[in-house]
Amino acid sequence: MIRLEKLRELALRTAPAPGRPRHLSAASGLVRVEDRLYVIADDEHQLGVFSAEGSEPGTLLTVLPGRLPDGALERKAAKADLEALTRLPGMMEFPHGALFALGSGSRPNREVGALIELDAWGLAGEPAIQVNLHRLYSALRTHLPALNVEGAFTTAEHFCLLHRGNKRDATNACISLPLRTALDALAEGRPIMATPPLDIRPFDLGAIRGVPLCFTDGAALPDGRFVFTAVAEDTEDSYEDGARALQRLKPTKKDVVIGVSASGMTPYVRGGLTRARKAGSKIIFVTCDPRTELQTFVDLIIAPAVGPEVIAGSTRLKAGTATKMVLNMLTTTAMIRIGKTYGNLMVDVRTGSEKLKDRARRIVERAGGSHGDARRRRDALVGSGAPVVVVVDVVDVVVVVSGGTGTVLGSGSGDCTGGFFLRIDRLEESEA
């Protein structure tokens, strides 16, 4: 285990785009050349350039064309997901070497890379050269179907890629390609090929509390070995899981989908909301971070101002309590609007237990009176276990609807003063 030491903040002289933070967020790969640090981020198409010794803000160098969308979920869908950055040795077209940034390959639009030339002093220049990684990644995907490249480095003879596993498939792997073959292809503008037999070495990194450790980056050592960083993330693929979970609900343009994330950054919620947006649903987002990037993506944001937690990072305290109160208000209001209340009484109560049957009796008694005839009908309906609905019609007659039929219980004599009219599809003629 290597002890980590903080070097500096990744503050920027100018923001990557209007409305974006003035720091490099989601940094995913780092290379040091002389006294400079080059940092790639998976949600930017720019390379951060920082001083390795000082603390002055860094600058940005564009490595891929086009501007990414401002909305967080649209941005995630469109980005190249540049996860790996490595320094390549000198080659024919790049005598002083180059930086090579690679997309993860987890989606078709992420099968791209960028080659940035270095000068004699290790300074990266523009323009960067775009590299198509489709043929390489397609060949690797025959062995690693859920390919997810998270790191890259070179040894004396090999160009190595680190594949990251996940909770569903904890297989991590180091893929070694002949270095000279890869350099020649890059120098000549040809696709990098993965010629069989492929050198793919699987790694079992262990687990933390049952959650597998998976590669996030790596670097070569002089003796041919390599060091790596790893993380135990308790998810199979949280973004995709969220999208699939919502897909099963078949959202439409008539639906309102509410996403909840105290931090405003949960991938599972982002995946679900992206699917809801594609279906045309309206989106409400509940968060305790008013600065969340999702505010540009949703139709309505509800952000209670709870301030810092008493215990830093423990969102179950203030944020969790405030979020629960908001959800209570939303669900209660929704139940009122769709006719699930009569005055301040709940109706359409499902009587699946003795406790709920007793509650239903009291609701019906309070809404329709408790004289003997009404009580007998009430007990018969409540005892059937079917949902019980109280309806007030235009002449203020309380009707109990159970199992699709209506029974007149009596005129309204409780202390309810209002309610919603529900359509009764069929009434028993003898009683109506």
Protein Blocks (a to p, Z undefined) as FASTA:
>chain_A
ZZdddfbdcddfbdfbghiacbdehiabdcdehjaccdddfkbcbdcdddfkbmcdcddd
dfbgcjddfblklmmmmpgoiabdcdddddfklmnopaddddehlamklmccddddddfk
opacdddddddfklmmmmmmmmmmmgccfbdcddfkbccddddddfklmcdcdddddfkl
mmmmmmnopacddddddddddddebjeehiacddfbdcddfkopacdddddddbfblmlm
mmmmmmmnopafkbccddddfkopafklmmmmmmmmmnopacddddfbfkbfklmmmmbd
cdddebjafbghiamlmmmmmmmmmmmmmmmmmmmmnopaghjacehiacfbfklmmmmm
mmmmmmnojafklmmmmmmmmmnopacdddddfkopacddeehiacdfbdcfbfbfbdcd
dddfbdcfklZZ
